[in-house]
């Protein structure tokens, strides 16, 4: 079982997502346990204040270190028994590779920032690492935490109905996923590629791999630099490059 502990100012944001779909099944089947902890519970003043104005001035508020440390240490001990991951736009980009790595651990904690972020002493003395889900700004780390939980939970053995699904998904192989079709075989005059109806599994695998390469080449060519490619696939990509407008002939 994988254990994830989430520390947040808005625990209600997690209630519905953790009950539904893959996450709900993973929890119900005992594959995953998720604890959601309200940082305000550790605030010592009557108004449960968890933020204050930044030293030196500037806009916005900063999350205070005392309630964060207190809540994390109440749940996880001191030092924390699990790695504490701070979700922040300044963190290392979250990737499928990182999701696999986290899925293979006994557990971890996610710390959700808010406002202008957390006091720097939280970064320096409590967080084990920092993760970012993208180069944009959200109001807080809660949605980012759900992204991490979802990405990791679906990799747990038994979480998906079809275990091949996680391996075939975009980014799992280092490439974008191939196109998918389902019934009917023709819709509004648009058909399904013949190879998908042929029953020839070797041709089907070859078609899917080539389509995955083609889609990655067109949409995310940066991924090809890290992908494991055969010599034939490298020649195929070189041919596509030579056919691009403006390519040297």
C-alpha positions in Angstrom: 0.0 0.0 0.0 1.2 3.5 -0.9 0.7 6.2 1.7 0.3 9.9 0.8 -0.2 12.6 3.4 -1.4 16.0 2.1 -1.1 19.2 4.1 -3.3 22.1 3.0 -5.4 25.1 4.1 -8.4 23.8 2.0 -9.0 20.1 2.8 -12.5 20.1 1.3 -11.0 20.5 -2.2 -9.8 16.8 -2.0 -13.0 15.2 -0.8 -14.8 14.4 -4.2 -11.7 13.6 -6.3 -10.5 11.0 -3.7 -13.9 9.3 -3.8 -14.2 9.0 -7.6 -12.8 6.9 -10.5 -9.3 5.5 -10.3 -8.4 7.2 -7.0 -11.6 6.1 -5.3 -11.0 2.5 -6.5 -7.4 2.5 -5.4 -8.4 3.7 -1.9 -11.3 1.2 -1.7 -9.1 -1.7 -2.8 -6.5 -0.9 -0.2 -3.8 0.0 -2.8 -3.6 3.6 -1.6 -4.2 5.5 1.6 -4.5 9.3 1.5 -4.6 11.5 4.6 -5.6 15.1 4.2 -4.6 17.4 7.0 -5.6 21.0 7.7 -2.7 23.3 8.5 -5.1 25.6 10.3 -5.5 23.0 13.0 -2.0 23.7 14.2 -2.5 27.5 14.4 -2.4 28.6 18.1 -4.3 31.9 18.0 -8.1 32.2 18.3 -8.5 33.2 14.6 -6.3 30.3 13.3 -4.1 32.7 11.4 -1.7 30.9 9.0 -0.3 33.8 7.0 1.3 37.2 7.5 2.7 40.1 5.5 6.2 39.5 4.1 9.2 41.2 5.7 10.5 43.9 3.4 7.1 44.7 2.0 5.5 43.6 -1.2 2.1 42.4 -2.3 0.4 39.3 -1.0 0.8 37.2 2.1 3.2 34.5 3.1 2.3 31.2 4.9 3.8 31.2 8.4 6.3 28.5 9.3 4.9 27.6 12.8 1.6 26.0 11.8 3.2 24.2 8.9 6.0 22.7 10.9 3.6 21.9 13.8 1.0 20.1 11.6 3.6 18.1 9.6 5.4 17.0 12.8 2.2 16.1 14.6 1.3 13.7 11.7 4.7 12.5 10.6 7.0 13.1 13.6 10.2 15.0 13.9 12.1 14.5 11.6 9.2 13.6 9.3 8.9 9.8 8.7 8.0 10.5 5.0 9.7 12.8 2.4 7.9 16.1 2.3 7.3 17.5 -1.2 6.5 21.1 -1.5 4.4 22.0 -4.6 5.6 25.2 -6.1 6.1 26.8 -9.5 9.8 27.0 -8.6 10.1 23.2 -8.2 11.6 20.6 -10.5 9.2 19.7 -13.3 6.9 16.8 -12.5 7.3 14.0 -15.2 6.1 10.5 -15.8 9.5 9.3 -14.8 9.0 11.0 -11.4 5.5 9.5 -11.1 7.0 6.0 -11.5 9.7 6.7 -9.0 7.1 7.9 -6.4 4.8 4.9 -7.1 7.7 2.6 -6.1 8.2 4.3 -2.7 6.3 3.4 0.6 4.9 6.9 0.6 5.4 10.6 0.7 3.8 13.9 1.8 2.6 16.8 -0.3 2.7 20.3 1.1 0.3 22.7 -0.6 1.4 26.4 -0.7 -1.0 29.3 -1.0 -0.8 33.1 -1.4 2.7 34.2 -2.2 4.1 30.9 -1.0 5.6 29.6 2.2 8.2 31.1 4.5 11.7 30.2 3.2 12.5 28.3 6.3 9.9 25.7 5.3 11.8 25.2 2.0 15.1 25.0 3.7 14.4 22.9 6.8 11.2 20.9 6.2 10.7 20.2 2.5 12.7 17.3 1.1 12.2 18.5 -2.5 10.1 20.8 -4.6 7.9 19.9 -7.6 6.1 21.9 -10.2 3.4 20.6 -12.5 4.0 23.3 -15.1 5.2 26.8 -16.0 2.1 28.7 -14.9 0.6 30.0 -11.7 -2.3 28.5 -9.7 -3.9 30.0 -6.6 -2.4 27.2 -4.5 -0.9 23.7 -4.5 -4.1 21.7 -4.0 -4.8 21.1 -7.7 -1.1 20.3 -8.3 -1.3 17.8 -5.4 -4.3 16.1 -7.0 -2.3 15.9 -10.3 0.6 14.2 -8.5 -1.7 11.8 -6.6 -3.6 10.8 -9.8 -0.5 10.3 -11.8 1.1 8.1 -9.2 -2.0 6.2 -8.1 -2.8 4.9 -11.6 0.6 3.3 -11.7 0.0 1.1 -8.7 -0.5 -2.6 -9.6 -4.3 -3.3 -9.7 -5.3 0.4 -9.9 -6.4 0.2 -13.6 -8.7 -2.3 -15.1 -6.3 -2.9 -17.9 -2.7 -3.1 -16.7 -1.4 -2.3 -20.2 -3.0 1.1 -20.1 -0.4 2.7 -17.9 2.4 1.4 -20.1 0.8 2.6 -23.3 -0.1 6.1 -22.2 1.6 9.2 -23.6 5.0 9.8 -21.9 5.2 6.3 -20.4 7.3 5.1 -23.3 9.0 8.5 -23.7 6.7 9.2 -26.7 3.2 10.5 -27.2 0.5 7.9 -27.6 -0.8 6.6 -30.9 -4.4 7.5 -32.1 -7.3 5.5 -30.8 -10.5 4.5 -32.6 -13.6 2.6 -31.5 -17.0 1.6 -32.9 -18.6 2.4 -35.3 -16.1 1.7 -38.1 -17.5 4.6 -40.1 -18.9 7.8 -38.6 -20.1 10.7 -40.8 -18.0 9.4 -43.7 -14.9 9.2 -41.6 -13.5 5.7 -41.4 -11.0 3.8 -39.2 -7.6 2.8 -40.6 -7.7 -0.6 -42.2 -4.9 -2.0 -40.2 -7.0 -1.7 -37.0 -9.6 -4.0 -38.6 -7.2 -6.4 -40.2 -6.6 -8.7 -37.2 -2.9 -8.7 -38.1 -1.2 -8.0 -34.7 2.3 -7.6 -36.1 1.1 -4.9 -38.5 -1.0 -3.3 -35.8 2.0 -3.0 -33.4 4.1 -1.5 -36.2 1.4 1.0 -37.1 0.9 2.1 -33.5 4.7 2.5 -33.0 5.0 4.6 -36.2 2.0 6.7 -35.4 3.4 7.3 -31.9 6.7 8.4 -33.4 4.9 10.6 -36.0 2.8 12.3 -33.4 5.8 12.9 -31.2 7.8 14.3 -34.1 5.0 16.7 -35.0 3.9 17.8 -31.5 6.8 17.2 -29.1 10.0 16.7 -31.1 12.0 17.5 -27.9 11.0 14.1 -26.5 12.7 12.3 -29.4 16.1 13.2 -28.1 15.6 11.0 -25.0 13.6 8.2 -26.6 15.1 4.8 -27.4 14.9 4.4 -31.2 15.9 1.7 -33.5 18.1 2.5 -36.5 15.1 2.2 -38.8 13.1 4.6 -36.7 15.9 7.1 -36.8 16.0 6.9 -40.6 12.2 7.3 -40.6 12.5 10.5 -38.5 15.3 11.8 -40.7 13.1 11.3 -43.8 10.2 13.2 -42.1 12.6 16.1 -41.3 13.8 16.2 -44.9 10.2 16.6 -46.1 9.5 19.6 -43.9 9.1 23.0 -45.6 12.4 24.8 -45.7 14.4 21.6 -45.1 17.7 21.4 -47.1 17.4 19.1 -50.1 
